[in-house]
Amino acid sequence: MHETVTLAITKSAAALSRALGRGGGHALPGLIAERIDPKLIRKLASRLPHGIILVTGTNGKTTSTKLIAAALEASGERVLTNSTGSNLVRGVTSALIRAADIHGTIDATIGLFEVDEANLRLVAPDLQPQHIVVLNLFRDQLDRYGELDTTAAMIGQGIAATKAKVYLNADDALVASLARYAASPDLVSYFGIEELPLKAPTPHQAATDSDRCPLCGERMKFSQVFYSHLGHYECPTGDYSRPQPDVSIAHVDGADLEGARFEVAIGGKRSEVSFSLPGTYNLYNALAAISLTAGLGIEQSVTAKTLETTEAAFGRLEKVRLDGRTLYVLLIKNPVGFTQVLDTFLIGRPNLRVLMAVNDLAADSRDVSWLWDVPLEALAQSRPKVITAGTRGADVALRLHYAGTEAEVATSLEDAVTELVRDTPPGGGAYILPTYTAMLQIRKLLARRTQLQDV
């Protein structure tokens, strides 16, 4: 089918979907294109003069992509990205279709796409990216991905299908070991943290997913642990050890709920960075952005300025004002991510009001047994007032009960949000912790009552 006809059909389908209120058209055009012109993604991607960047990994894809996009735009690039987080093949294809005119012309200089871990191997051969960033690997949606070795192998297949420069998290042994899939050792760059004086309230063993040597399977020895299995490691048999980062955080001067100040080292040259997002996990997102932009030759001062001003991606620490209260929306989707939210925002804080909304739809994970691996016992000392909701709201309440915290199960997400606001004093704040589909549903509810833009 002629490309112009395909674009006309897919664009019309997206417009109809939006008009009927059936969605934002973020995936449907790609789904249709897969059926009638599977080569469309390759054709459109080839028209971006400065190529393609892909970002993958379990946690942090959307935030890292937003940070990278801000730095690219500040350096003069016109960036095409899938900012809504639709990161399967059809989502990337839809982003390209949305950006193209009816003749296939794209008014952008570079493509930047977050890609689902299992889908990297499917999109990389067609996109042929010049750069691939791999953030981390944690247990997530076991019904889709299987164990971490399987996920790593799928990412490795995607890397091997390209000649891209690869940026790997040195502090995650399984991610660092993906260097063997790169076309050349010269095309590998590592990022990591050298020192971190902050101590997490929960022990890292509470959500450790991968502490075995990726080569021989022996349990690694750690000299430093930053969270979960991220840190400084070596195999006791000498088979593998943490590679020296090319880009690293050399020193953290201060960190709080407003962000962090740290010193970054790039090739021996150090500079100060003020970062607008809190949490150790966001330090790694900042490092990924710094590492990638350094590889592109963007001045560090340009990247540093954008790190200071860029706000969180939707659903990842959004601040929403409603009826004189501030609601913080923080996505949860696996044990490690949930634990980082607990450590950064909840544990040890008095008068907490929290809504935990957990769905078990296909985009979330049908299996919610991962909730039992989250160290919710550490939350009990704060005596929070917790409301649970979603298709598995009762399961969350049961997990909290065994962790020493009683929760009220709301009959609907709308009732839960209403009750959360009512129980929060004027001028106060409350936290909403949703899984992915629950987050989208809650954002729609909030968008109807606030200035929040629906996606």
SULJO-V820884 format. One record per pair of residues at least 24 apart in sequence whose C-alpha atoms are under 6 Angstrom apart, sorted by the first residue. I is the first residue (numbers start at 1). GAP is how many residues later the second one is. If there is no record, write none. Layout:
# SULJO-V820884
I;GAP  I;GAP
This chain:
# SULJO-V820884
4;98  4;99  7;95  26;65  26;68  27;63  27;64  27;67  29;65  30;60  30;63  30;64  31;59  41;52  42;84  42;85  45;82  48;61  48;62  49;60  50;59  50;60  51;59  52;58  52;59  52;60  52;77  52;78  53;59  53;76  53;78  53;79  54;58  54;59  54;60  54;78  55;59  55;60  55;77  55;78  56;58  56;59  56;61  56;78  57;60  57;77  57;78  57;79  57;80  58;78  58;79  58;80  61;53  63;250  64;221  68;221  71;232  71;235  77;32  78;30  78;31  79;29  79;31  79;32  80;28  80;31  81;30  81;31  81;32  82;31  87;27  87;28  87;29  88;28  88;31  118;36  120;35  120;38  121;36  121;37  124;34  125;36  128;34  129;35  130;34  131;33  131;34  131;35  132;34  133;33  133;34  134;34  135;34  138;71  140;194  141;224  156;25  170;73  171;59  171;60  172;58  174;40  190;55  190;56  191;54  191;55  191;56  191;57  192;53  192;56  193;55  193;56  194;55  194;56  201;142  204;24  207;128  207;129  247;44  273;31  274;34  275;32  275;33  276;32  279;65  324;102  324;103  325;101  325;102  325;103  325;104  326;103  327;102  327;103  327;104  328;103  328;104  329;103  330;103  331;102  331;103  331;104  332;102  332;103  333;102  335;38  335;39  347;32  348;34  350;32  352;32  353;31  353;32  353;33  353;77  354;32  354;76  354;77  354;78  355;31  355;32  355;33  355;77  355;78  356;32  356;77  356;78  357;31  357;32  357;33  357;77  358;32  358;34  358;35  358;76  358;77  359;31  359;32  359;33  364;72  376;27  377;26  380;24  380;25  389;24
